[in-house]
Amino acid sequence: MPRRISFRARLALSFAAFGAFVAVVLSLAIAYGAHDVARRLMDQTLGAEIEDYIARRARNPASLPPAAVGLRGFVAPVDQSDATQPPAVRALPPGRHEIVIDGIPYRVAVELRDGWRYVILFDETRQKRREARFVIWLVGGAIAVIVLVFLGAWWLAGRTLAPLSLLASEIAQADVDRPPRLPHATLPADELSALAEAFERYQTRLSRFIERERAFTADASHELRTPLAVIQGAAELLADDATLGPVQRERAGRIVRASQRLAELVDALLLLAREETAAGECDAALVARETFERLTPQCQKRSLKTRIKTPQTLLLPLAAPLFAILVGNLLRNACEHARSRVDLTVSETALTVSDDGPGMSEDELARAPERYWRGPESRGAGIGLALVARICEIAGFVLRLANAPEGGFIVEVKFSLSSRATVS
């Protein structure tokens, strides 16, 4: 999973990107401006030299063209070619030009005056070097500005987001029984304060909702268990009545099994509603064997061969009723769809229930754990596998549904590393 960039880092990077954009634009503008100013100064210098030489030559026709370090001058009649001039200069029209002679860049000024052609070359080598050094300084300055903008933005973002980080810390460390009191009163009257107030109002409503749910769970636990116990006891007495015929005895047995199933379902739903009570420890091997023995008669009614393989002991950090519900739902589904056999295997790493039934299509495999989803041949209510998936989520198990390569269906519940315990 790719690592997420924090909001603080995103803010700092955004400011740094904006600073980089501004620094690059300003650097380009400064570099262009410096180059343009240098070129104008060179043109002014060349113009002044030509005018000075023309004035001197008007006073003294024998005056020599300028010849200094980085400066060379030529003069010749307009209609004649001067062999002393470089070939690249001879055909240049009047004006200012950029040329390269023997690898050396020159700025050239050409003037026509009174039938004479005046040419002055200015060696730009030193100017180019100065401009290159200036560009290096500009690049270094731009990088320094970007770094400083990022560091400043990081510090400012930390200061700005400190109240938000405090809110997140308070929420993360909050206890379910003792919701956090968000310090919105100490925050400035801005969006963060409004966020804290809105979240506190929502948290208050959520706390009241949780209290109502707990009260309902407690009431349901008390009110449902009593009539269920009465129904189950009466059904067991009825099933043991020797005066009943085979049909009535079978019906009484169905009432007993239905009441037991209803009691298990109520226990599971109440435990799931109170997730803090789902924690505990159970001997998964023992619970699996007891559940298997209790449900085996249902499989035998369909003449199914049932097999179980478990270790002597397997301790898992999960409440025994929940693990019993998990195993019971998987076994009932297998017994309902199997053709001839149902196998239950418990190992150190996983619980596996397999059968030789028709299996499921790819779409059915994807939707099977959804609450209230029922396959075309299902006679259940569509909550069995949903309950199993929910229990696996609470316990940290991994539920895998698959069609067996040789035919049939396999349900595997893989125990997480943190959930494994003693095996013997």
N, C-alpha and C positions, 0 to 999 in steps of 0.2 A: 504494500500500500504506500503510495507516495506521501512523503512528509508534508504536512500542511505548513504554510508560511503564516506566522502570527500577524495579527492585525497591526501591531506596532511595527513589525518589519515591513509590511506592505505600505504603511504610511511613510516610513523613512525612505523606502525605495521610490515611492511616488514623488516625494519632494526631491530626492537625489536625481531622478530622471528629469524632472522639471528644471532643476539647477543645471544639469548637464546640457539640456536643450538651450537654456539661456546663455550658459558659458560658451557653448559652441557657436551660437549665433553672434554673440558679442566678439568672440575671438576672430571669427571670419570677418566681421565688420571692421574690427581694429586692424587686422592684417591687410585687408583691402585698402583701408584708409591710409595706413602707413606707406604701402606701396605706391598709392596714387600721389601722396604728398612728395615722396622721394622722386617720383618721375617728374612731377611739376617743377621741383627744385632743380633737377638736372636740366629740364628744358629751359628754365629761366637762366641757368648758368651758361648753357650752350648759346642761348640768344644773346646774352650779355657779351660773351666772348666774340661772337660773330660781329655784333655791332661795334665793339671796341676795335676789332681788327679792321673792319671796313673804314672806321674813322681814321685809324693810324695809317692805313694804306692811302687814304685820300690825301693825307698830309705828306706821306713819303711812299711813293709807289714801290720802293725797294723793300718795304717792311716785310719781314718773314711771317708766315702763318704761326699761330700759337703752337708751341711744343713744350709740354711739361709732363710731369708724371701723371699718367692716365688721361692725357689730353693731346690730341693730334689734329693739326689743321692742314687744309689743302685749298689752293686757289688756282683756277685755270679759266681761260676764255670759254664762253658757253659753247662755241662751235668747235672746240678742240678737245681732244682726249688727253688727260693727264696720266702718263704712264706711272707716275709715283703713287697714284691713288690705288688702293686695293680694288680688284675687279668687282667685288660685290658692292662697291660704293659708286662706281662710275655711272651706273644707269638709274640711280635713285632719283625720284622727282623731288621738287622742293617740299620741305616739311620736316617732320620728326619721324625717325624710324628706329626699329630694333633689328640688329643684325648680329651674326656670330662670325668671327674671322679667326681661323686657326684655333677654334675652341674657346675663344674669349668673347664674351658678350659686350656689345657696344651700343650706346645710344648715339644716334647720328642726327645732326642738324644740317640741312641743305638749304642755301639761300641763293637766289639769282638777283644780282644787283649791277646795273649799268654794263651789261654784257659779260659780266664775270660770274663764275659759279664758285661759291664759297662752301666748303665742307669742313665740319669739325666733328671728330669722334671722341666720345667720352667712354673710357673703360669702366664697365659696371661691375667688375669682379669684386671689388671691396664692398660695393653697395649690396650685391647679391649675398655676400657672406654676412653682412650686417642684418639683412632681411631674414636669412636662414636662422641666425642666432635669435633674432626677435621672435620668429615663429616658434622656436624651441621653448623660449621663455613663455610665450602665450600658451602652448600646449601644457607645459608644466603648471602654469597658473590655473588653467582650466581644470586640470586633474586635481590640484589642491583645493579649488573651489568646490568641486564635486564631492570630494572626501569630507571637507568641512561641512557642506550642506547636509550630507548623509549623517554625520555625527551629531550635528545640531538638531536635525530632524528626529534622530533616534532619541536624543535626550528630551526634546520637547514632546515627542509622542509618548514617552514614558511618563512625563509629568502630566500630560493631558489625560492619558488613559489610566492613571493611578486610581482614581475613584472607581472606574469600571472594573479594574483588576481586584479592588477591594470587594466590590459586589460579588464578583465571580468566586472569590475565595470564601466569602461568607456563605454563599449558596452551596459550594462544593463541600464544605465542612459541616453543613447543617445536619442535624439529627431529624429523623422523620417525626419523632415524638416532640421535638422542640424546634420548631421552624425558626429560621434566622430572623433577627430584627435588623433590617437593612438600614444603614446609617444615612438615610436620605436627608435627615435634618442638618447634617454637617456638610452636605454637598452644596455647591453653588446652585443658584436658581436657574438651571439650564436644562438641556435635554437629558443629562444623566440623572438629575434629581427627579425629573418627570418619569424616567424609566424606572428608578427605584420605587417611586410611589406606586406606579402602575403594577410593578411586579409584586409589591407588598400586598396590594389589594387582591391580586390574583392568588397569591399564596394564602391569604386569609380565607378566600372562598374555597381553595383546595383543601385547607386544613379542616374546614367545616364539613366538606364532602367526605373526607377520610373518616372523620368522627362519625358521621351518619352511616358510612359503610361498616365501620367496626361495630357500631351498635346493632345494625341489621345482622351482621355475621354472628354476634353473640346471641341475639334473640333467636335467629334461625337455628343455631346450634342447640339451644336449649329446647325450643318448641318442637323441632323436627325429630329429635332423638327419642323423645318420650312416646309419641304415637308409633314411630317405627318399631321401637322395642315391643310395644303392645301387639302390633300386627305380627311381628316375627314370632313372638312367644305363642300367640294364639294359633298361628299357622303350624308351628311345630307340634303343638298339642293335637291339632286337628289331624295332622299327618300320622301321628302315633295312635289314633283312634282305631281299635281293632274292629269296630263295627262297620268301617267304611269298605266299600268294594274297591276293586282295582282302579276303576275309572276315577272315583272320588279321591282315592289315595294319590293318583297321579296328579290330579288337579291341585290337591293340597301341597304336594311336593313342588309344583310350579309356583304356588304362592310363596312357599318358603324361599325358593331360589330367587324369585323376583324381589322379595323383601330384603334378602341379603344383598342383592345387587343394588337395590335402592339405597340401603344403608352405606355401602361402600362408595357409591356415587356421591351421596350427601357429604360423607367424610372428605372425599377428595376435593369437592367443590369448596367446602369450608376451609380446607387447608390451603387451597390455591388462592382463596380470597384473603387469607391471612398468611402471606408469604413468610413472615418472620417465624411462623411456627413450622414451616416446612423443613427447617434445618434440623439435623439430628444425625443419628447413626443407626444403621440396621444391618442385620446379617442377610445380605442379598441372596445368598444361596439357600438359606432356610426359608425366606419369604417366597422365593421362586418355587421351591418344592411344595410348600403348603398350598400356594395358589394353583400349582399344577394338579395336585391331588384333588383339590376342590372342584376344578373345572374338567377333569378327565371324564367324568360321567357324561358330560354334554358331547364330548367327542366320540365316546363309545356308543352313544345312541345312533350315530351315523356310521358305525362300524369302522372307525378310523383307528389306525395304529398310532399310538402316542409314545414318544421317547423323550427322556430328559437326561441331561448330563450337566452336573454342577460340581464344583469343588466342595469340600467339607464345610468350609467357612469362607465367606467373602464379605468383608465389612466395607460399607459404602456410606459416605456422609449424606444420607437422605432419610427422611422420615419413612418408617416401614409402611404406613398406609398408602403413601404415594407410590412407593416401589411396587406394592401389591396391585394398585390400580393400573400401573404401567404394564406389568406382566399379564394381569387379567385381561385387559383390553386387547393386547396382542394375541393372546391365546384364543379368546373368543372369536376374533376376526379370522384366525387361521382355521379354527374348527368349523366355522361357517362356510368357508370357501374351499377347503381341502377336498380332494377326491378320495385319498386313501391313507394319508399319513400327516402327522404334525410332529415336528421336532423342536425341542426347547434346549438351548445350550447356554450356559453361563460360564464365562471364563474370567480371567483376571482383567481383561481389557474390554470385554463387550458381552452383551446379551443378544442372542440371536434366536429368532423364531422363524421357522421355515415350513412350507407346506407344498403340496403338489397340485395346487389349484390352478386356475386359468391365468393368474397374474393380472397385470394392468397395462394399459397403453401408456405412451409417454405423457400424454395430456393428463391422464388419471393419476400417474405417479406424481406429477407436479402439483395437482390440486388435492390429493388425498389428505394432507394434514390440515386443510382449511376447515374451519368450524362450519358445521351443518352441510358440508358437501357429502353427497352420497353417490356411489357408483350405480350403474344401471341394474346390477344384481344385488345390491345391498338391501338388507331389511332392517338396518339399524337407524339411529336418529342422526348420524353424521357427526357425533362428538367424540367417539372413541379415540381415533387417531389424533384429533385435535387436542384431547386431554394428554395423550402420550407426548405430543410435540411440546405442549406447555410444561409438562413435568421435566422433560429433557432440557428445556430452556432454563428452568429454575435451577436444576442440578448441574448444569454445564455439560450435559451429555450431547452427543451428536447422533441425530436420527437419520438413518439411511434406508430408503425403500428401493427395492430392485427386483427385477425378474431373474429367476435362476437360469443359468445357461441351459441346463438340461430340462427346463420346464418347471413351473411352480413359482412361488413368491417367497422373498426373503425380507425380513425386517431386522435391521441391525441397530442396536443402541450402543454406541461406543462411549466408554467411560473416559472422561478427561483425565489428564495426568494428575491434576490436583484432587480429583475425586476418588482415585484409587486408594485403597487402604490394605489392611492385612488380609493375606490369602493363606489358607492352609488346606 
